[in-house]
Amino acid sequence: MSKATGNDSSGAAREKHPGERDQDILDRRALQSRMSQIRHKILVLSGKGGVGKSTVAVNLAVALAMAGKRVGLLDVDIHGPSVPKLLHIEGMPISGSENALHPVEVACSPGMINVMSIGFLLRDRDDAVIWRGPRKYGVIKQFLKDVEWGNLDFLVVDSPPGTGDEPLAVAQLLENADGAIVVTTPQEIAVQDVRRCVVFCRQLNLPVIGVVENMSGYTCPKCGEHVSIFGDGGGRAMAEEMGLPYLAGIPIEPEIVASGDGGTPMVQAHPHSKTATAFGRIVRALLREELVETENKAGISDNGHAMRIAVPVTGGVMSSHFGHCERFVLFDVGEDGKTVGSKREVVPPPHEPGTFPRWLHEQGATVIIAGGMGSRAQSLFGQNDIRVVVGATGGNPDSIVQSFLEGRLETGANICDH
C-alpha cells in the first residue's frame, strides 16, 4: 500500500491538460487540495452485485476507526446506496456552506467516521436515480472535491459493482489512490467477474491491495459443523492464481443480517465474532503496510521529531486501562527506526482528564501504544502531537515495542472506552 502524499502542487496543479478549461483547472486544484489532507484512499470493488461489498466497506471503515484511525466513508453507488441503511442514518440532512458540504458524523466507539452518500440527497429512499455517465462523474467529483473530509488517515470508497462509470470515475479522480480491495464470494460465477475487476484495476494502474472472500462458509453454532454453502476457497484460489494477497475469508453468521438491518456494523455489535476477527486481520494488514511505508523512517515520527514510544505499565505488563497505570515506560527509537536505543520508566502525575497527554508531550513522547483508550483521550493525544496505537495485545512492553517497530504488532478491538 503506497502512501498518498498529495501535496505536490508545484507542477501538477499548474499544468493545463489538453482541452482543459480554466474551470476544470480550478476544480482539479480544489480536488488535489482536499485530497492532500487524506493519507490513504482505498476503493472497495466487486465484479458483480450481491457479494456483500457494501457490508465489507462499512465494517472495514468502522474497524479502522475502532483501531484509532480517522476515517471517512464515501458511498458512490449511485443506483443502490446501501451505506445509510447499514449505518442507520437514512434521511439524515446534509448541511454545508456555499462551497462545501459537511459529511455525516457517525459514532463507532471509540472512534467516529465521516460519511457521505448519494442516499442523503434523495427525497425519498425509494427514488430511482436515472442518470447518464457525465452526471454521475460530476456528482462523484463534487463528493471528493466539496465535502469537508478534514484530515483523515483513511478514506474508504464503496463503489458499485462492475467496471462501469462510477468505479472508473473514482479511479481517475483519485490519481494517487493506494489501491483497491476486491470482494468476491467463493462460487466460480462471482470469481470470474472479480477477475475482470482485477484486470480493470491493472489497466488503470490502480494497485490491488488484496482479495476478500465474503460468505466464506457457515459454522453451525450448535454442532460446530462447517458447511461451504457457496463453494470452497474460490477467492483464495483466484488470489493465488493472479498473484494477489488474500486478506481474509468472512464467514456467514446469522448476526450479520441483524446487524446490517439494525444499523450497527458487525465489528461493533459483535467484536468477538468470527466476522470481527476476519476484519481485524484486514485492518492489521493495512496498518502493517502503513507502518512499513509511512512510519518509523530513520526513527522519525510524524511531527519530525525523534521517535519516543510510551507504553502504560501495571505490574510489569502493559496496562489495559492507560489512565490507571502505575508508570509509563519510554522507549527511544534508534536512527534505523527498527531498534530501541534506550528506555526509562517514569511515574505519571495523579490522573485527571487531559493530564497524561500534556504530561507525556512534555516527556517527549511521540507515540503511545495501549490496549484501549477512549475517543476523547485519543483526540487529546493527537492535539499534543502524539500518535495513538490502540488495541495492542501482549504483556511485555519490550516485546510490544519491538513488534511495533518491525511491523508485526497485532491490534484488535479497542478494549477500553473510558
N, C-alpha and C positions, 0 to 999 in steps of 0.2 A: 504494500500500500504506500503510494508516494504522497508526500506532503504537498499540499496546495499552498504555495507561497502567496500568490495573488497580488503582490504589491509592486509588480514590475510595470509601472506606468510610464517609464522613460520613453519607450518606443511604441509598445503595443497600443496604448491609449491614443497616441497622436497619429499613428499610421492610418491612412484612409484606405479602406478596402475598395477594390474595383466596383464601381456602380453604387457606392455607399453615399447616402445623403448626409447632410450636416446633422439632421435629427438622429439618424442612425448612429453617428459618431457619439453624440451626446448620450444616447441610450446605452451604447456599449461601454462608455466610460462610467456611467452610473452603475451598470451591472458589475463591472470589474471592481468598482469601489465597494459595493455592497458585499460581493463575494469574497473580497480580501479579508473580511472580518471572520470568515469561516475557515477553519483549519482543514477540515476533511469533508468531502462531499461524496456520498455513496448512493448509487441508484440500486433499487431493488426491482429486478426484472423477472419476467417469466415468458416462456414461449407460448403459453396458452392460458385460458381462463380456468378458474375453478381449482387451482392448486394451492390456494391459501396465501397468495403473495402479500395481500394487504395485512393479513394477520401476522405474517413474518415481519413486515415493515414496522408495524405498530409495536410488537413485542421487542423487536430489536432496538427501536428508539427508546422505549421505556427502560429496557435493561441497561442501555448505555447511561441513561440519566441516573438510574439507581447505582451505577458504578461511579457516580460523582462527576459525570461529564455534562457539559452544557450542550443541549441537543435541540435541533429543530426537525420537524417532520412536515414535508411538503407532499400533498396528495394531488397528483396531476392526472388522475384517472378521470378524464372529463365526463365520460358517459356513465361511469359507475363508481362514484366516490364512496368508499366504504369507511374511510378513517373516522369521520364524525360519529358514525354509529358505533364503531369499535371502541371509541373513547367516551361515548355517552355525551357528546357535545353537539348533537344535531340542533339546528336552529339558532346557534349562537350568533349574535350580531357582530358584524365587523366594524371596528372603529378605525379612524385614521385622520390624517390631515390631507391637504391638497396634493402633496407629493409622496405620501407614504401610507401604507396600510399596517395596522398592528395585528400580529398573529394572536391567536387564542392561546392563552396560557393554561396548561393542564398540569395539575399537581400529580406527581407519582412518587410518593415518599420514598427516599428523602429528597428527590430532585424535582425537576419541572421540565416540561418540554413545550416549545413554541410550535403551534400547529397552524397550517393554512391549507384550505381545501376549496375546490370549486363548489363543494356541497354547501358552504356557508353563503354562497351568493345566489342560491336557488330560492325562489319564493316559496316553493312547496317541494318537499322531499321526493314527490312523485313526478316532478317536472322532467321532461326529456330534453336533453341538450342536443340540438341539431345544428352542428357547426361544421364548416369545412376547415381544411388544413390551415390556411392563413390565420383564421381567427383563433384556432387552438394555439398556434405558435405565439400569437400576440398575448393571450392571457397567461401562458406559461412564462413568457418573458417578463410580464408585469409582476407575477408572483415572485420571481427571482430578483427583479430589479427594484421593486417598490415596497416590498414587505420589509419592515424593520426587524430583521432577524437578530441584529445585535452581534456581539462576539460569541461565537459558538465553537465548540470543539468538533461537533459532527452535525451535518445536515443529511438526513435520510430522506430520499425521494422515492415515493411509492408511484411507480409508473404503471400504466395499463398493460394488459398482456399483449404479446405480439411484438412486431418490429415496425409499427406504423408511425404516424405523425408525432404523437406525444413523446415516446422514448427518444425518437430522433431529434426532436426539438430540445429536450433536456440535455442530451449528449452534446449537441452542437453549442448550446448556450453555456454549459459548464465546461469551458475549454480545458480546465485543469482539474477535472474530477478525479478522485482517487481510483474509482472503478465501480464495477457492478457486482452485486451478489445475485446470482440467478437461482430461482426457486423452481423445483420440479416435484413431482410425485413419482413413486417407483415404477409405475407401469410404462411400457415402451412407447405408447402414443404420446405421453407427456414428455418423455425423454427425447423423442425425435424433435419435437418443437423447441425444446431447450437447446438442442444442438444448433438449430438455426439462430437462436438468440445469441449463442456464443459467437457464431460467425458474424452476426450483426455487430457485436462489440468489437471484434477484431478488425472488421472493415472500417470502423470509425476510430481505430486506435484507442479504444476505451478498455483499460485493463479489466480482466475478470478476477475479482478478489477470491471468489470461490463459489462452490455449489452447496445449496441447502436442499436436502430431501425432506419434504413435508409429508405428513400422513405415513410415516415410516413404520408401519406395523402397529399392532394393538396387543397389549398385555392384559390378560384378564385379572382384575384386582382380587378375585376370589381364589382361583386355582393357579394363577401365575403362568398359564399357557400363553405363548407368544404366537400371534396369528398375523401373517403378512397379507392383509386384506387386498392391497393394491399391487401385489408382487413384492419382490425382494431384491433390494440393492441396486435398482436401476440407476439411481442418481450417483451412487458411489462408482459404479462401473463406468458410467459416462464421464465422470470427472477424471478417472484414471486414464481412460481412452484418449481424452482431449488434453491431458497434461495440466489439469486444474486442481487446486486444493479442494478437498472435500471437507466442508466446515462442520456439518452436523446433520444427523437424522432426527427429525422432530416427530415423536410418536403421536398416535391418535389417543387422546384422552377425553373422556366424556365432559370433563370440566371445561375444556377449551371452548366448547359451544356455548355453555352458560356464561363463561367469562366474556366472550365476544358479544353476545346478545345483551349482557348486563353492563357493558361499557367499562369493565375493569380487566385489563390485559392479564393473561395467564401468569406472566412472570411476577406480577404484583399481587394477584389474588391468591396464587398458589406457589410461593417462592421456593418450595422444596419439592415440587413436582418434577417428573422426568422432562417435561417440556421446558421448565425454567432452567434445569440443568443443561439442556441442549443449547439454549440461548446463552447461558453462561459460557459455554465453550466458544461460541461465535464471538462474543464480546471479548473474551480473553485473547482470541486470535487477532482481533482488530487492535486491541490495546498493546499486544506484543509488537505488532508491526509499527504502531505509533511510537512505541518506546524506542525501537531499534532505529527508526529513521528520523525522529524529531526530538528525541531527548538524549541526555547524557553524552553529548558530543564534547569530548575533551573536558569532561567534568563540569560543564557549564549548564546552568539552569535556564529556564525561560526568561528570567529577568536579567540575564547576562552576568550573574554573579557565580562564584564558585559554589558548587552544589554541597549543601549540608542537609542531611536527611534526619528527621526527628521521628522516633518511634516511642509511643507511650508504653510504659512497662509497669507491671504489678507482679510482685513475687518472681521476678526474673524472666517473665514471659510477656508477650505483647498483651496489653490490656484491652478487653472488649469495649470498655467504656472510657474513652480517652480523657474525659473530663474528670474522672475519679482515679486516675493513675497515681502511683507512688512517685514516679520520676519519669523523665524522658532520657533516652539515650540518643546522643547527637553523633552522627557519622559524617566525617569529612571525606568526600569522594576525591580520589586521585585524578591526576591530569588525563589519564587514559579513559576516564569515565566508566571504568569497569571494576575498579578495586577501591577498597576503603583505605584511606591514608591514616586516619586516626579516629578515635572515638572517645567520648566522655559522657558521664552521667550528670544530670542536673536535676535539682529538686524544684518543682514549679511553685509559684506563689499560691495562696489559697484560691480555690476555684470560684470564680464568679463569671456570669455571662460576659463573653468578649475578652476575658483576661488572657487566656492562653494564646490566641492568635497574635495579639500585640506583643506578648512577652516572648514568644518563640521568634517573632520577627527581630526583636532586639537581640536574641541569641544568634542571629544569622541564619536561621533555618530557611531553606527554600523549598523543601518537600516534607510533607508529613504522611506517614503510612499508618493506617488504622484499620481495625476490624469494622468499625462503624462510626458514623458521625451524622448528626442532623444537618438539614439543609441550611439552617441559619448559621451554624458554625462553619460549614463549608464556604458560605458566602463571605464570612469574616476573614477566613484564612486567605481567600482569593484577594480580598481588599488589602491584605498585608503581604502580597506577592509570594504566597506560599501555596505551592501546588498540592492538592489533596488526592491521595490514593486510598479508596475505601474498599471494604470487602476482602481485605487481605486475610489469608489463612495461615496457620502455623503458630508456633510459640516463640522460638528462639529469635530474638531481634537480629542477631548477626546473620542467621540464615535467611531471614526475610529480606534484609537489605541486599545481600549478595544475589538472591534470586531476582530482586527488582532490577539490579544493575545488569544482570545477564539476560533480562527479558523473559525470565521463567516464572515470575511471581503469579500465582493463581489468585484471582479475585472472584468472589461470588457476590451474593446479595449483601447489601448493607445491613449489618446485624444490629444497628442501634440508630434511633432517631430522636434522641433526647435533645 
